[in-house]
Amino acid sequence: MIDIPSPAIAIVGRHNSGKTTLIEKLIASLVSRGHDVGSVKHHSHPGFEIDYPGKDSYRHRAAGASETVIACPNLMARIKDIDEEPECSEILRTMPGHDIVVVEGYRKSGLPTIELMRAGNNADESVAELFLSAAQAGEKLGADHVQAYRQRAKAAQGLTQEEIQDEEHLASIANKLPTANTVAVVSDIPAAQEAAQLYNIPCFGLEDIDELSAFLEEHYVRPRITVVIQAGGESRRMGRSKATVPFAGRPLICRIIERVAPAADELIITTNEPENLSFVDELYPELNIRKVSDAYEYRGALPGLYTALSAAHNPYVAVVACDMVFASASLVVAESLVMAETGADVVVPVNKHGYEPFHALYRRSVCLPSIIRGLDKGEKRAQVIFNDPAVQVEEFPQEKVLEVEPHGGCFINANTPDELAHLEDSFLGN
């Protein structure tokens, strides 16, 4: 198995702003949409206790254990003594595999943040006024709004610097203001709503939970990945179906399935001989593998990509060939992280031989129309997608491939029995 990093969003605000209530509703909404949600709560005071005297686990720790794990059939908790407060990024690295992690607090973590301000909370109302003042003055998010506010107040009201600096409420909120990482505001305070509009930041009401969930779903929830294994049918050079040719004592398709399945939310095999691959349903019932026939009778990279992307149900589609003996789930995950970070429509490995379209990742919504345009012009080459000005292509260089897969070999394929035998002899066990 591989660890798929979890994207995260931080909900931040002042004391008693209602962060926990908002997060509780938000988690429930995201789960109802079918997402796996993790959560992190930042407790600002040291020494909190989740165990209590009299329990066996508490007695373990009281006896001197520095780390205690409490486990039952459906739950587990780990209590560990640490020397210093962990960074949020360190915590998140221990929480892979979630569609999103909702973090309460950790304003300075560098995560994208949603700022909560509630009417009736004096600190929130002070921040909202300062936030609006900064927006009206054209200050950038993340600027020292307090200092700028003092300078404006001094100029407008003729206050002395000493009088301005005595405004303790400004000092108390100086480190609790929206930052450059603020991506949305949740508030029922008119000043905060106006400031968000001036900064062109989405603003949601305190009860707009479904709308906030939809925003996170569009921008921050981990996009689901469909992995498509292109198996085709009989190969003239191989002399038989590549999918069923033996490799290490088993059909080659079994090796490919097991290598790429950890990255797949949906797994598809494109094949013109589905009846000959029925054994994969018996071997891997938990994967719910779909077998799809080619949409076009004629061969070519572009028609094959059309079949793959049109069959996929998810926004990201990874395509690999069934003869890529060392196809890599880790590479698929790395490509998906680049796609999410850059907004690219294709993330494609590139080396001295050029692009590797059959271990690339495609954004279905953009690439499928591009493929259709190419097919309508009679094109068969995958290069059509990479040359399309409507498609944003992000190259994944060889050095990054080797960071993900130090042994390399991801793009090696076998076209003949001799090539397959050579791969089996040279790399068996990799």
Summary of the structure (lengths in Angstrom):
residues: 430
radius of gyration: 27.2
end to end distance: 14.7
largest distance: 90.0
contacts: 1317
relative contact order: 0.10
helix: 40%
strand: 21%
